[in-house]
Amino acid sequence: MAVRILGIDPGSRITGFGVIESDGRHSRYVASGCVRTAGEDFAARLGEIFHGIDAVLGEHRPAEVAVEQVFMAKNAGAALKLGQARGAAIVAAVRHGLPVFEYTPRAVKQALVGNGGAEKEQVQHMVRILLGLQGRMGLDESDALAIALCHAHSHANLERLRGRA
């Protein structure tokens, strides 16, 4: 049975999102895009992320949400802002009563490319192949779709191990 999954690549300026339907073996593209924030008021930008993801959840009605975990950024301030952006997106998912799953950037790259140190462009290439996509796509969008695909494959494998699939 296919499940609808929202993948989120959080950022304080650009938060990518990608929606797929997957049974763990076959995945189908539903939608993707970005929530872009403006201005210097950080609290207002967090509100924009929350409302943007909330709107995506309302429109596409996923059953599960997968979010990229915070990695150690170049500086602590950037890592804190990224963590707060993640929090705004996660709160939107929780508001909808959805389960939230988290994956490290390395795990996502490993799941899609087979190399935890892969470049973003390699991940984007695999997203295009796995979902049969063509045309322009930003890296934030493809990263969000990659997170959703990683979850679909990881979750399906766990269910098979538990004897549920």
Sequence and secondary structure as in RCSB ss.txt:
>XXXX:A:sequence
MAVRILGIDPGSRITGFGVIESDGRHSRYVASGCVRTAGEDFAARLGEIFHGIDAVLGEHRPAEVAVEQVFMAKN
AGAALKLGQARGAAIVAAVRHGLPVFEYTPRAVKQALVGNGGAEKEQVQHMVRILLGLQGRMGLDESDALAIALC
HAHSHANLERLRGRA
>XXXX:A:secstr
  EEEEEEE  SSEEEEEEEEE SS EEEEEEEEEE  SS HHHHHHHHHHHHHHHHHHH  SEEEEE     SS
HHHHHHHHHHHHHHHHHHHHTT  EEEE HHHHHHHHHS TT  HHHHHHHHHHHHT  S   HHHHHHHHHHHH
HHHHHHHHHHHTT  
